[in-house]
Amino acid sequence: MKSKFSTLLLTSFLLSTVTYGQNALSKKIDSLLSEIVTPNEPGFSVGIVKNGKFIYKNGFGLADMATKRKNTPETPFNIGSTSKEFTAACIYILAEQGKLKTTDKLSKYFKGWPKYADSITIAHLINHQSGLRDYDSLIGLRTFDDNAKVTETLAYEMLIRQKRLNFKAGSQFSYTNSGYFLLSLIVKKISGKDLIAFSKQYIFDPLKMTNTNYSHTHQVKGKANGYVSKGTGFEKITVESDVIGQGNIYSRVTDWDHWFKEMKNHHQLGEKVWKNMLTNNKTDDGEPTGYGGGLEFKTYKNKRLTEHGGDLSGYHTAMWYLPEKDLGIVVFSNNDNAKPELISGKIFDEIYPATADPKKPENDGDILPIKTIKIDTSAITGSYRFDNDSSKIFQVTTLGNQIMLFQKWNDTNYPIRSLNDSLFYIDKGNDITFQFKSVANGKADQLKIVQNGSSKKATRTTVKMALMDFQGNKMSFYSPEMNAHYLIMKENENLYLLMNNPAHQYKIELVALKEKNRYLLIGCDMYITFKYNNEKLTGFVLDHERIKDLYFAKE
């Protein structure tokens, strides 16, 4: 979908110190960003730093819907996992002080863990190569409550219960919050100071980032409240977790000129700390991971990009630094529908517009206004299997007022938008369309995917199961590692998983996959594989993006 902004004739000379240039740039970016949310919705704040100085900062939408308080550049936001770079910096500072080594083993700092703690180093924790299961996912799968209260005590107890790793430490890269939570505890053990006090002393105060720090309590004056869409409106989200290290920094965009200058000059943290932060780490087999000390390394428009995002319910963040341009961009959002990474890309494109190739149709991933769905989504939600490849399944769900399409074969999740009642396109452009067809009995039977003139068909999965093991209607399974009971029952020739928890009643359909005894849980990013001994059902193994081989025994 071609943007009206894509042909603006802004050139790089506008980044000079000429007052006219600054005003022209600000007006163009204001015009671009004001289209994304309405003034009466939750929104975001933006800061753009060029050569160490702000060239733009502004806020959009509301920080508090009850009082109609607006977002401004001075509004604090929870920046989620963008916090990780500061946690890594604290560890490297302690290493420079000679108080720890990144080769130290987990077992040196935490007693009573399984034997695998002898194989995990601090470096593995920083680099997401520890193999530890994700504590957040474990707690979520125990309660099926995204807003369950998570404490440091609960997170630690959940981790120490795990009898095995997802993989051998150092052999793979797998993003997880567990490592950075444990790093925060190591900072406290070694320095005698909570991560809040340590980072304030060695990072935030020296860099004059006086409005940035971790928070256990989330009692931050003037903060933007997080919101998720519900029906035709928005619901305020209360962040309950007191865990820090992996996230839960609150920050204002006005602090980030100092961090971008430090990222370039290395004056405060020093060259050795920044060398560690900016090194693209490798797994044991020499494969680069694209991750350093709480920072990710990518390219954008053939330019090197150092970045990290942050995502939690109600808040999303993007932090970009492009060293070749000495350009830093931060976007902090309190609207769960907003996409700061996409916004950051459009800002860069506005500052450095590319020359259009007349031979190619333009598809620049336009930012579209957030809309409320006005169609009957129940007609299209469900799972669809490719006609020519039965192992590949699309899952169509809704998240608030957004339709989401999840590719189960490669764990890719993205929003789609409606052109009409049956035709949809990817939110970042219109080069792929999805058409739901043959609606009967209130449900679409087929999904047609068209990309670059080529089409494929997928058919709604209607696998009927008649497992003899479940003739008794229900079976209970227990995981000691998660301390959770799951019920699986047979109903109308289908299998369902039920949470055996009176406070949260969940009923999730299981769909058979191509692999023997393996099933997809519709609406969840997880699979279960039933296990047998001499043809007798003994339990199942649960696999999740951040949890592998978690065993549930039949009770």
C-alpha positions in Angstrom: 0.0 0.0 0.0 1.7 3.2 -1.2 2.3 5.8 1.5 1.6 9.5 0.9 4.8 10.1 2.8 7.0 8.0 0.6 7.6 10.7 -2.0 8.6 13.4 0.4 11.7 15.2 -0.9 13.6 15.4 2.4 17.3 15.2 2.0 20.1 14.7 4.4 21.1 18.4 4.5 18.1 19.0 6.7 20.1 17.4 9.5 22.4 20.4 9.7 22.2 23.0 12.5 20.2 25.4 10.3 17.0 26.3 12.2 14.9 26.0 9.1 16.2 22.4 8.5 15.3 21.3 12.0 11.8 22.8 11.7 11.2 21.2 8.4 12.3 17.8 9.6 10.1 18.1 12.8 7.1 19.0 10.8 7.5 16.1 8.4 8.0 13.5 11.2 5.1 15.0 13.2 2.9 14.6 10.1 4.1 11.0 9.7 3.7 9.9 13.3 0.4 11.7 14.1 -1.4 9.3 11.7 -0.6 6.2 13.8 -2.9 6.8 16.8 -5.7 9.1 17.6 -5.3 11.8 20.3 -7.7 9.9 22.5 -5.9 6.5 22.4 -2.8 5.3 24.2 0.2 6.1 22.1 4.0 6.5 22.2 6.9 8.9 22.6 9.8 9.3 20.2 13.3 10.6 20.5 15.8 11.0 17.6 19.5 11.8 18.3 21.9 12.8 15.6 25.6 13.3 16.3 24.9 13.2 20.0 22.1 15.8 20.0 18.3 15.6 19.8 17.0 16.6 16.4 13.4 15.5 17.3 11.4 14.5 20.4 7.6 14.3 20.8 4.8 12.4 22.3 1.6 11.1 20.8 -1.7 9.8 22.3 -2.5 9.4 26.0 -0.4 8.3 28.9 -3.5 7.9 31.1 -6.9 7.5 29.6 -8.7 8.2 32.8 -7.2 11.7 33.3 -6.6 12.3 29.6 -2.9 13.0 30.4 -0.9 13.1 27.2 2.3 11.3 26.3 5.3 13.7 26.1 9.1 13.2 25.7 9.2 13.5 29.5 6.8 10.6 30.1 8.4 7.5 31.7 7.6 4.1 30.0 8.4 0.6 30.9 10.9 -0.4 28.2 10.8 -4.1 28.7 13.7 -6.1 27.4 15.5 -3.0 26.2 16.6 -3.0 29.8 18.9 -6.0 29.1 21.8 -3.9 27.7 22.2 -2.1 31.1 22.2 -5.4 33.0 24.9 -6.7 30.8 26.9 -3.5 31.3 26.7 -3.9 35.0 28.2 -7.4 34.8 31.0 -6.2 32.5 31.7 -3.4 34.9 32.1 -5.9 37.8 34.4 -7.9 35.6 36.5 -4.8 35.0 36.6 -4.2 38.7 38.0 -7.7 39.1 35.1 -8.9 41.2 34.0 -11.7 38.8 34.9 -13.5 35.6 32.4 -14.1 32.8 33.8 -17.7 32.7 32.5 -18.2 36.3 30.1 -21.1 36.6 26.5 -20.7 37.7 27.2 -23.1 40.5 29.7 -20.7 42.0 26.9 -18.3 42.9 23.9 -20.5 43.4 23.9 -23.6 45.6 21.4 -26.5 45.4 21.0 -26.5 41.6 21.1 -29.6 39.4 24.4 -30.7 38.1 24.0 -28.7 34.9 24.8 -25.5 36.8 28.4 -26.6 36.6 28.3 -26.2 32.8 26.7 -22.8 32.6 28.9 -19.7 32.7 28.0 -16.0 33.2 28.9 -15.5 29.5 26.2 -18.1 28.6 23.6 -16.2 30.6 24.5 -12.9 28.9 24.6 -14.5 25.4 21.3 -16.5 25.7 23.2 -19.7 25.4 22.6 -21.2 28.8 19.9 -23.6 27.8 17.9 -22.6 30.8 14.1 -22.7 30.4 12.3 -19.4 30.5 10.9 -18.7 34.0 8.2 -16.4 32.6 7.0 -19.1 30.2 7.0 -21.7 32.9 4.9 -19.6 35.2 2.6 -18.7 32.3 2.0 -22.3 31.4 1.3 -23.2 35.0 -1.4 -20.5 35.4 -2.4 -19.6 31.8 -2.7 -16.1 33.2 -0.7 -13.4 31.4 -1.2 -11.0 34.3 -0.3 -13.4 37.1 1.9 -11.9 39.8 5.5 -12.9 39.3 8.0 -12.4 42.2 11.8 -12.9 42.3 11.2 -15.7 44.8 8.7 -17.5 42.5 10.9 -17.1 39.5 14.0 -18.5 41.3 12.0 -21.4 42.8 10.6 -22.2 39.3 14.1 -22.3 37.8 15.8 -24.4 40.5 13.1 -27.0 40.1 14.0 -27.7 36.4 15.8 -31.1 36.1 17.2 -30.5 32.6 18.1 -27.8 30.1 16.6 -27.1 26.7 20.0 -27.8 25.2 23.7 -28.2 26.2 25.0 -24.8 27.4 26.9 -23.0 24.6 25.6 -25.2 21.8 22.7 -23.0 20.8 21.3 -19.4 21.0 17.8 -19.2 22.5 16.4 -16.0 23.8 15.2 -16.3 27.4 14.6 -14.0 30.4 16.0 -16.4 32.9 19.6 -15.6 32.3 19.2 -11.9 32.8 17.2 -12.4 36.0 20.0 -14.5 37.4 22.5 -11.8 36.3 20.7 -9.3 38.5 21.0 -11.6 41.5 24.7 -12.1 40.7 25.2 -8.3 40.7 23.6 -8.2 44.2 25.7 -11.1 45.5 29.0 -9.7 44.3 28.5 -5.9 44.9 26.2 -6.0 47.9 23.9 -3.7 46.1 20.6 -4.3 44.4 20.8 -3.8 40.6 18.8 -0.6 41.0 21.5 1.0 43.2 24.5 -0.5 41.3 23.3 0.8 37.9 22.4 4.2 39.3 26.0 4.5 40.7 27.9 3.2 37.8 25.7 4.0 34.7 22.7 6.3 35.1 24.1 9.0 37.4 27.5 9.4 35.7 25.7 9.5 32.3 23.1 12.0 33.6 20.3 9.5 32.7 18.5 10.6 35.9 15.1 9.5 34.7 16.0 5.9 33.9 16.3 2.9 36.3 14.8 -0.5 37.2 11.7 -0.7 39.3 10.5 -3.6 41.5 7.3 -1.8 42.4 6.3 0.1 39.2 5.5 3.1 41.4 6.9 5.6 38.9 5.6 9.2 39.0 4.0 10.4 35.8 4.5 7.0 34.0 2.5 6.0 30.9 0.0 3.3 31.9 0.1 0.2 29.6 -3.1 -0.5 27.6 -4.4 -3.4 25.5 -7.4 -3.2 23.2 -10.5 -4.8 24.4 -13.7 -4.7 22.2 -14.0 -1.2 20.9 -11.9 0.3 23.7 -8.7 -0.2 25.8 -8.1 -1.9 29.1 -5.4 -0.7 31.5 -2.7 -3.3 32.3 -1.1 -3.5 35.7 2.4 -4.9 35.6 2.7 -7.3 38.6 6.3 -8.6 38.2 8.9 -7.4 40.7 11.7 -9.3 38.7 14.4 -7.0 37.3 17.4 -7.6 35.1 15.5 -9.1 32.2 13.4 -5.9 32.0 11.3 -3.5 34.1 13.4 -0.3 33.5 11.3 2.8 33.3 12.8 5.6 31.1 12.1 8.8 29.3 13.2 9.3 25.7 14.9 12.5 26.8 17.6 10.5 28.6 18.8 8.7 25.5 21.1 11.3 23.9 23.5 10.4 26.7 23.3 6.7 26.0 23.9 7.1 22.3 26.9 9.4 22.9 28.3 6.7 25.3 27.6 4.0 22.7 29.8 5.9 20.3 32.5 7.4 22.5 32.9 4.8 25.4 33.9 7.6 27.8 32.1 6.4 30.9 32.0 2.6 30.8 35.3 2.3 29.0 36.6 0.5 25.9 36.7 -3.0 27.4 33.1 -3.0 28.6 31.9 -1.7 25.2 34.0 -4.2 23.4 32.2 -7.0 25.2 28.8 -5.3 24.7 29.4 -4.8 21.0 30.9 -8.3 20.2 28.7 -10.5 18.1 28.9 -13.7 20.1 29.2 -17.2 18.7 28.0 -20.6 19.8 30.5 -23.4 20.4 30.4 -24.4 16.8 31.4 -20.9 15.7 28.0 -19.8 14.5 27.5 -16.0 15.1 24.2 -15.3 17.0 23.7 -11.7 16.2 23.7 -10.9 19.9 26.2 -9.2 22.2 25.9 -7.7 25.7 22.2 -7.1 25.8 22.3 -5.8 22.2 21.3 -7.2 18.8 23.2 -6.7 15.6 21.3 -6.4 12.3 21.3 -4.3 9.1 18.7 -1.8 7.9 18.8 -0.5 4.3 22.4 -1.9 4.1 23.4 0.1 7.2 24.8 -1.6 10.4 22.1 -1.5 13.1 22.7 -2.0 16.9 19.3 -2.4 18.5 17.1 -4.1 21.1 13.3 -4.2 21.5 11.1 -4.6 24.5 7.7 -6.3 24.6 5.3 -6.9 27.5 1.6 -6.6 27.8 0.7 -3.0 27.3 4.2 -1.8 26.4 6.5 -2.0 23.4 9.9 -0.4 22.8 12.5 -0.1 20.0 16.0 1.3 20.5 18.0 1.7 17.3 21.6 3.0 16.8 23.1 3.2 13.4 26.8 3.9 13.9 27.6 4.9 10.3 25.0 7.7 10.5 25.6 8.3 14.3 21.8 8.2 14.5 19.9 7.0 17.5 16.1 6.4 17.6 14.0 5.4 20.6 10.2 4.7 20.4 8.4 3.9 23.7 4.8 2.8 23.4 2.0 2.2 25.9 -0.4 0.9 23.2 -0.2 -2.8 22.8 -1.1 -2.4 19.1 1.7 -0.1 18.3 4.9 -1.4 16.5 7.9 0.7 17.5 10.3 -1.2 15.3 8.2 -0.4 12.2 7.9 3.2 13.4 11.7 3.4 13.8 12.2 2.2 10.2 9.8 4.8 8.8 11.6 7.5 10.8 14.9 6.5 9.2 13.3 6.4 5.8 11.9 9.9 6.3 15.4 11.2 7.2 17.2 9.3 4.5 14.7 8.7 1.7 15.8 6.1 -0.8 15.7 6.7 -4.5 12.8 4.8 -6.0 13.5 2.1 -8.5 11.0 2.8 -11.4 11.3 -0.9 -12.5 9.9 -2.2 -9.2 6.5 -1.6 -7.6 6.8 0.3 -4.3 6.1 -1.7 -1.2 7.6 0.2 1.7 5.9 -1.3 4.7 3.6 1.6 5.5 2.5 2.4 9.0 -1.3 2.2 9.1 -3.6 3.7 11.6 -4.7 1.3 14.4 -8.2 0.2 13.6 -11.0 -1.7 15.4 -12.0 -4.9 13.7 -15.6 -4.6 12.4 -15.9 -8.2 11.0 -17.0 -11.5 12.5 -13.6 -12.9 13.3 -15.1 -16.2 14.5 -15.7 -17.1 10.9 -12.0 -17.2 10.1 -10.2 -18.1 13.3 -8.8 -21.6 13.6 -6.1 -23.7 12.0 -5.4 -24.3 8.3 -3.2 -26.9 6.8 -1.4 -26.5 3.4 -2.9 -28.8 0.8 0.5 -29.6 -0.7 2.3 -29.9 2.7 0.4 -31.4 5.6 3.2 -30.6 8.0 2.6 -26.8 7.6 -0.2 -25.3 9.6 -1.4 -21.7 9.8 -3.2 -20.6 13.0 -5.5 -17.6 12.8 -6.3 -15.9 16.1 -7.3 -12.5 17.5 -5.2 -10.4 19.9 -7.4 -7.6 21.2 -8.6 -5.8 18.1 -5.9 -7.3 15.9 -6.1 -10.5 13.7 -2.9 -12.5 14.1 -1.6 -15.2 11.8 0.9 -17.7 13.2 3.0 -20.0 11.1 3.5 -23.1 13.3 6.3 -24.6 11.2 8.7 -21.7 11.9 7.2 -19.9 14.9 6.5 -16.7 13.0 3.7 -14.5 14.2 2.4 -11.4 12.5 -0.7 -9.3 12.2 -3.0 -9.1 9.2 -5.4 -6.4 8.2 -8.7 -6.6 6.4 -9.5 -5.1 3.1 -13.0 -6.5 3.2 -14.8 -9.3 5.0 -12.7 -12.1 3.5 -9.5 -10.5 2.0 -6.5 -9.7 4.3 -2.9 -8.5 3.9 0.2 -8.4 6.0 0.3 -5.4 8.2 3.7 -4.3 6.8 2.7 -4.3 3.2 0.4 -5.7 0.6 2.7 -8.1 -1.3 1.0 -11.1 0.4 -2.8 -11.5 0.6 -4.9 -14.0 2.5 -8.4 -14.8 1.3 -10.8 -16.9 3.4 -13.2 -18.9 1.2 -16.2 -21.3 1.2 -17.7 -20.0 4.4 -20.3 -22.6 5.5 -22.0 -23.0 8.9 -20.3 -19.7 10.0 -16.8 -21.0 9.3 -14.3 -20.5 6.4 -13.2 -23.8 5.0 -10.2 -22.6 2.9 -7.5 -20.1 3.0 -5.9 -18.9 -0.3 -2.5 -17.2 0.0 -1.2 -15.1 -2.9 2.4 -13.9 -3.0 4.1 -12.4 -6.0 1.5 -13.8 -8.4 1.8 -17.3 -7.0 -1.0 -18.9 -5.0 -1.3 -21.7 -2.5 -4.3 -23.2 -0.7 -4.8 -24.3 2.8 -7.8 -26.2 4.2 -9.2 -25.8 7.7 -8.0 -28.7 9.9 -10.9 -30.8 11.1 -8.9 -33.8 12.4 -11.2 -36.1 14.4 -9.5 -38.2 17.1 -10.7 -41.4 18.6 -7.8 -42.3 20.9 -8.7 -45.4 22.9 -6.7 -44.1 25.8 -9.2 -41.4 26.4 -12.4 -43.5 26.3 -12.7 -42.7 30.0 -13.3 -39.0 29.1 -10.5 -37.4 31.2 -6.9 -38.1 32.3 -4.8 -36.1 34.6 -1.1 -35.4 34.1 1.4 -33.8 36.5 4.8 -32.0 36.0 6.9 -31.8 39.2 9.2 -29.4 37.5 6.4 -26.9 36.9 4.2 -28.1 39.8 1.2 -28.1 37.5 -1.6 -30.5 36.8 -3.1 -30.7 33.3 -6.3 -32.5 32.3 -6.8 -33.9 28.8 -10.3 -35.1 27.9 -12.1 -36.5 24.9 -15.3 -34.8 23.8 -17.2 -35.3 20.5 -14.3 -37.2 19.0 -11.8 -34.4 19.7 -9.2 -34.0 22.4 -9.0 -30.9 24.7 -6.5 -29.8 27.3 -8.1 -28.3 30.5 -6.3 -26.4 33.2 -7.1 -28.1 36.5 -7.4 -24.7 38.3 -10.7 -23.4 39.5 -9.5 -19.8 39.2 -8.7 -20.1 35.5 -10.8 -22.4 33.3 -9.1 -23.0 30.0 -10.2 -25.5 27.3 -7.8 -25.8 24.4 -8.3 -28.1 21.4 -5.5 -30.5 20.3 -4.9 -31.0 16.6 -3.0 -34.0 15.3 0.2 -33.3 13.4 2.0 -35.4 10.9 4.4 -36.8 13.5 3.1 -39.8 15.4 1.5 -39.0 18.7 2.3 -35.2 18.4 -0.4 -32.5 18.7 -0.7 -28.8 18.3 -2.6 -26.9 21.0 -4.7 -24.4 19.1 -4.2 -20.8 20.3 -1.0 -21.7 22.2 2.6 -21.7 21.1 3.2 -25.2 22.2 3.0 -28.9 21.3 2.6 -32.1 23.2 3.8 -35.6 22.3 2.3 -38.6 24.0 4.7 -41.1 25.4 4.1 -44.9 25.7 5.7 -47.9 27.4 4.6 -51.3 25.9 1.7 -49.5 24.3 0.5 -48.1 27.6 0.2 -44.3 27.8 2.6 -43.0 30.5 2.6 -39.3 30.0 3.5 -36.5 27.5 6.3 -34.1 26.7 5.5 -30.4 26.3 7.5 -28.3 23.9 7.2 -24.5 23.8 9.4 -21.9 22.0 11.4 -21.3 25.2 10.7 -24.7 27.0 11.8 -28.0 25.6 11.0 -31.6 26.7 9.0 -30.8 29.8 7.6 -34.1 31.0 4.1 -34.6 32.4 3.5 -38.0 34.0 0.1 -39.7 33.8 -1.5 -39.7 37.3 
